[in-house]
């Protein structure tokens, strides 16, 4: 079985996911077969594997860093919040059902066999497993029957590296307070402390590091700097939402829906020089962008009603009437139609009108579509999108709704379904409005560049120098930069000793 090491944090967004990814990359560079593991992830950014199973994107990112294919074994439980007190529960890539937080808390212990089967299978195939915790191990109201922090470390016999975020202040209190709230046997499992997101002169910090070691009795195995590494971050706490730049040559506005999901679809566009991608939450922030992007959402109907109530829908329709480009993905695509119906109560129940920009209707069904696809944009798209015609794409679908057309517009894409091995049409394109069910639609450089040409012609500017990158290759360089930075600032010799000694 593999050796294991676990990264836990003093709080959410302390940097666990990124540090776990960096360790995966380092171990891979050192010649080990390594895989990530997180027993339970709560996220709206999800991914579909080659087998058509659903998992959290954080472990996909870590799998990429490890140089292996993502597998639901790496994330056996995924919780996708549907509202403030409930989530869709996904086990081994399949939907188990919707549960309130209280009901799930009572139920989750029954999932330990699933968690351990996934972990042990993964462990039998690798040399090292890098586990990630969730939130903080010192949530004393949630510690009973814990299956993701110290409870998981105990089951996996994994020594723990505890990470604190100095950028948010109070890092010494974070680390010492967390250690002090642990039970004695849990405290003994913490073998190293990491101060993360440090900026400035480390010599000023060094006396505090020594006192931290004295007070906790645990060695500090690194002070990691604040890294500007462009890899996927935790969806609920991303800093991408704070970007408000409008002075780029091309201004792309993504609607920040309350239940926004898979906004990683727009990451490739952020890496193109001269392109500004900003997330807008209020109608007053929208302005007059070159393109409005409607992202995926875990609750299409309620998020559409949110837009209708706060004036965002009206602002979008006004821009659409001016000929501005509108592009929807998954739930954002569904919103563009005439009606949305939910007879089974999959989302909000009932029926509401859509935005009326595409002649189609969506009905939410009880079965989730989960598949990977390859294909191309239609060869004969409308004039507004003609540069996208024939551009290659690949990605995945993950949705509950089924969409039918009232009058058949040009389909957006022609796809090969990797699960059913069938050919199909997807999405719709009419005039300046386009939509698709495919997540990752802009990941290929060919498609991202084609979209930039669409925008350039529409705006009447030269975009010849505004080219994207091979996004998969770009991410590889980012993982290497991450590993190099961590090698410099972490005591990898000590971390290997912790890995060897276990608990």
Helices and strands as residue ranges (DSSP letters): E 3-9, H 16-29, E 34-37, E 40-42, E 46-48, E 54-56, H 57-66, G 72-74, E 77-83, E 86-91, E 94-100, H 101-107, G 108-111, H 112-124, E 128-136, H 150-156, E 159-165, G 166-168, H 171-181, H 184-187, E 190-198, H 202-216, E 220-225, G 235-237, G 240-242, E 250-255, E 260-261, G 263-266, H 267-270, E 275-280, H 283-286, E 291-294, E 296-297, H 300-310, H 312-321, E 325-329, H 331-335, E 339-342, E 350-353, E 360-377, G 383-388, E 392-405, E 413-417, E 423-426, E 428-430, E 433-436, H 445-459, H 471-489, H 492-501
